[in-house]
Amino acid sequence: MSGETKPMKGPIGVLSVDDHPLLREGIAALVSAESDMKLVAEASNGQEAIEKFRLHRTDVTLMDLQMPALNGIEAIIRIRSEFSEARIIVLTTYAGDVQVLRGLKALARGYILKGHVRRELLDTIRAVHAGQKRIPLEVAAEHIGVEEFTPE
């Protein structure tokens, strides 16, 4: 857990990046129902994600890993190289995804399995916005030292 915090000023601005419109719609519905969050922008690939982040500088970005045009890993690396304070949460389908470690090394602040979005997304957004790192225990055990992250 990190000691850094970000002061609350209005709702948490969220950028949702995924090439599947249905997942983006579900995320939009979850986020829009919360009084302390606002979906600011959406993107369907990594290149759009970079452009939307530059434009909106959202508080938290939800980033799919596998996308056309530019994958999520490269988008995370590029966004973080320009905006070191960017707080990015990786969204992916598999706990054993070979890109998980690359995503974490690219300085993503959290990780959510797409199958867990409904029950974990909102708490993870709030935690990452507050300066914490969040990763599912099964992913941490497989890829990194568990003690670095807040368990579910």
C-alpha positions as CSV (number, residue, x, y, z in Angstrom):
1,M,0.0,0.0,0.0
2,S,1.3,3.4,-0.9
3,G,1.1,6.4,1.4
4,E,0.3,8.9,-1.4
5,T,-3.2,10.3,-1.5
6,K,-5.0,12.5,-3.9
7,P,-7.4,15.1,-2.6
8,M,-11.1,14.7,-3.5
9,K,-12.4,17.5,-5.7
10,G,-15.7,16.5,-7.2
11,P,-16.3,13.1,-8.7
12,I,-13.6,10.7,-9.7
13,G,-13.1,11.1,-13.5
14,V,-12.9,7.8,-15.3
15,L,-11.6,6.9,-18.7
16,S,-12.8,3.4,-19.9
17,V,-10.6,1.7,-22.6
18,D,-11.8,-1.5,-24.2
19,D,-12.4,-2.7,-27.7
20,H,-15.7,-4.4,-26.7
21,P,-18.6,-1.9,-26.7
22,L,-20.7,-4.1,-24.4
23,L,-18.0,-4.0,-21.7
24,R,-17.7,-0.3,-22.0
25,E,-21.5,0.1,-21.7
26,G,-21.5,-2.1,-18.5
27,I,-18.7,0.0,-17.0
28,A,-20.5,3.2,-17.9
29,A,-23.6,2.0,-16.2
30,L,-21.8,1.0,-13.0
31,V,-19.8,4.2,-12.8
32,S,-22.7,6.5,-13.7
33,A,-24.7,5.1,-10.8
34,E,-22.2,6.3,-8.3
35,S,-22.4,9.8,-6.9
36,D,-18.6,10.1,-6.4
37,M,-17.6,9.0,-10.0
38,K,-18.1,10.2,-13.5
39,L,-17.3,8.5,-16.8
40,V,-15.4,11.3,-18.6
41,A,-14.4,9.5,-21.8
42,E,-14.2,6.1,-23.6
43,A,-11.7,4.7,-26.1
44,S,-11.7,1.5,-28.2
45,N,-7.9,1.1,-28.6
46,G,-4.6,2.1,-27.1
47,Q,-4.0,5.0,-29.5
48,E,-7.4,6.5,-28.7
49,A,-6.7,6.0,-25.0
50,I,-3.6,8.1,-25.2
51,E,-5.4,10.9,-27.0
52,K,-8.3,10.8,-24.6
53,F,-6.0,10.8,-21.6
54,R,-4.1,13.8,-22.9
55,L,-7.4,15.6,-23.5
56,H,-9.1,14.8,-20.2
57,R,-6.3,13.8,-17.8
58,T,-8.8,11.5,-15.9
59,D,-8.2,10.5,-12.3
60,V,-8.4,6.8,-13.1
61,T,-8.1,5.0,-16.4
62,L,-9.4,1.4,-16.9
63,M,-7.3,-0.2,-19.6
64,D,-7.9,-3.5,-21.5
65,L,-4.7,-5.2,-22.5
66,Q,-5.6,-6.9,-25.8
67,M,-6.8,-4.3,-28.3
68,P,-6.3,-3.5,-32.0
69,A,-4.2,-0.6,-33.3
70,L,-2.2,-0.3,-30.0
71,N,-2.3,-2.7,-27.1
72,G,-3.0,-1.7,-23.5
73,I,0.6,-2.3,-22.4
74,E,2.0,0.2,-24.9
75,A,-0.7,2.7,-24.1
76,I,0.1,2.4,-20.4
77,I,3.8,2.9,-21.1
78,R,3.2,5.9,-23.3
79,I,0.7,7.6,-20.9
80,R,2.9,7.0,-17.8
81,S,6.0,8.3,-19.7
82,E,4.1,11.6,-20.2
83,F,2.0,11.7,-17.1
84,S,3.8,9.9,-14.3
85,E,0.9,10.5,-11.9
86,A,-1.6,8.6,-14.1
87,R,-3.5,6.0,-12.2
88,I,-4.3,3.0,-14.5
89,I,-6.2,-0.2,-13.7
90,V,-5.6,-3.1,-16.1
91,L,-8.7,-5.0,-17.2
92,T,-8.2,-8.5,-18.7
93,T,-9.9,-11.8,-19.0
94,Y,-7.3,-14.2,-17.6
95,A,-5.4,-14.3,-14.3
96,G,-2.6,-16.1,-16.1
97,D,-2.4,-13.6,-19.0
98,V,1.2,-13.5,-20.2
99,Q,0.9,-9.7,-20.4
100,V,-0.1,-9.3,-16.7
101,L,3.5,-8.9,-15.5
102,R,4.3,-6.4,-18.3
103,G,1.2,-4.4,-17.3
104,L,2.4,-4.2,-13.7
105,K,5.9,-3.4,-14.8
106,A,4.5,-0.6,-16.9
107,L,3.3,0.8,-13.6
108,A,-0.4,0.0,-13.7
109,R,-1.8,0.7,-10.2
110,G,-4.4,-2.1,-10.2
111,Y,-5.7,-5.1,-12.0
112,I,-9.2,-6.5,-12.4
113,L,-10.3,-9.7,-14.1
114,K,-13.2,-8.9,-16.4
115,G,-15.3,-11.6,-14.8
116,H,-15.0,-9.7,-11.5
117,V,-15.8,-6.2,-12.8
118,R,-19.3,-6.0,-11.3
119,R,-18.2,-6.8,-7.8
120,E,-14.7,-5.2,-7.7
121,L,-14.6,-2.3,-10.1
122,L,-16.0,0.5,-7.9
123,D,-13.9,-0.4,-4.8
124,T,-10.8,-0.7,-7.0
125,I,-11.4,2.7,-8.7
126,R,-11.8,4.3,-5.3
127,A,-8.7,2.6,-3.9
128,V,-6.5,3.4,-6.8
129,H,-7.7,7.0,-6.8
130,A,-6.7,7.2,-3.1
131,G,-3.2,6.1,-4.0
132,Q,-3.4,2.4,-3.2
133,K,-2.5,-0.5,-5.4
134,R,-5.1,-3.3,-5.9
135,I,-4.7,-6.7,-7.5
136,P,-6.7,-9.9,-7.0
137,L,-4.9,-12.3,-4.7
138,E,-4.8,-15.1,-7.2
139,V,-3.0,-12.9,-9.7
140,A,-0.5,-11.6,-7.1
141,A,0.3,-15.1,-6.0
142,E,1.1,-16.1,-9.5
143,H,3.0,-13.0,-10.7
144,I,4.4,-10.9,-7.9
145,G,5.0,-10.5,-4.2
146,V,1.5,-10.5,-2.6
147,E,2.6,-8.1,0.1
148,E,2.9,-5.2,-2.4
149,F,-0.9,-5.0,-3.0
150,T,-4.1,-4.7,-1.0
151,P,-5.9,-8.1,-1.2
152,E,-9.5,-8.3,-2.2
